[in-house]
Amino acid sequence: MGRTGMARRAFVVGAAGTAAAMAAAGDAVASPAAGLRRARRGGGRAEPAEMRGLWIATVSGVDWPSKAGLTAAAQKAELIALLDRAVELRLNAVVFQVRPTADALWPSPHEPWSAVLTGVQGKDPGWDPLGTAVREAHARGLELHAWFNPYRVANHTDPSRLVASHPARRHPDWVLPYGGKLYYNPGLPEVRRFVQDAMLDAVRRYAVDAVHWDDYFYPYPVAGERFADDDAYERYGADFADRAAWRRDNTDRLVREMSERIQEVRKGVRFGVSPFGVWRNASTDPLGSDSRAGVETYDDLHADTRKWVKKGWIDYICPQLYWHIGLASADYRKLVAWWSGTVRGTGVALYVGEALYKAGDPAQPAAWQDRAELSRHLTLAKEHAEVGGHVFFSAKSAVRDRIGAMAQVVADHYPSRVRARN
């Protein structure tokens, strides 16, 4: 990832490879997973008629706050302005990043206050951003999905730059440097339990509508570097065919355990994941998509996103389909069809992650210079009954709306407001 969440997505969507691919669709699944999911949630809460979401990224101040160190009043005013913008666009949900780098945007007993607020990690900003966001979002008829990153500790590799009380400094054996960043080691059971505890504290304190994870599990591969989890693999990996299988099991455990624990803490809170848009290419696996992506979540991030859907461990999946219609290596049309087939019959909702930030960016291909490209995505998605809505990245782009792409979406597809369930 680059310096911001925006750069993360720019890197991810540019990761197309050259391997040949053949057409394939997700196989149909019988309904037991859906039944298990409903049983686990005691019937659950109704989903909105249509998801219309907006990501608000806080890592490195991508969307909010505009800069660190603003007064509490100024920060709150900026946040409320973003919520008001979501209402203006006839959206019904915001996905608010509240744990960007093993820190917190609420008074957590587990982790320090985030430096994005004051410029100093661990410094009390004088107000409660997550509590305020929940209250103000609900007052506007918006769902509040609390967005957490499980394992990222810092966008640098110097533990001494972390506040002295940081868990990564108290447990240096939990942390590994990789690609210029620090990560908690997903192979350690105590790490897995800790990051769950840290995230669940927010679920316990606030009436969030969902827990939301993005695409980071094991880190994206960096050429010439290796993730040095040898000790953990030696200790815990004996029962697995290889390290990759062990790593996937670690990620599976994180997802399955978190799914169960969310319901223990607060019934009805949904659990969603927004992964990179390609599980596997069909050239790698006949069950994969007709794509030639250079990153495959199953192999590179050790995240078997398809399995989580089939097992019913999550309530919704929101793949980041940040490509235009007709792109040879990752065609939006083909990937929407693949994901629709994947969720069919599972009871897991499908929302599509949309690259609003690309619209009008001169560095992007010609398709993204057409203000109607994004609107065409929603038109195409309507051909698939499984698509339950869209989430747009990100808030800053929604405010700027460089070429009017979001305005076009609203004019073509959102003639009136569809309120969320709260």
PyMOL commands that set and color helices and strands:
alter all, ss='L'
color gray80, all
select helices_A, chain A and resi 5-13+32-40+59-61+72-88+115-118+129-139+159-161+167-170+172-174+189-205+230-236+243-265+297-300+305-311+332-343+356-358+366-369+373-381+395-400+405-413
alter helices_A, ss='H'
color red, helices_A
select strands_A, chain A and resi 51-56+93-99+143-148+152-154+175-178+181-184+210-213+270-273+316-317+349-354+387-392
alter strands_A, ss='S'
color yellow, strands_A
deselect
rebuild
show_as cartoon
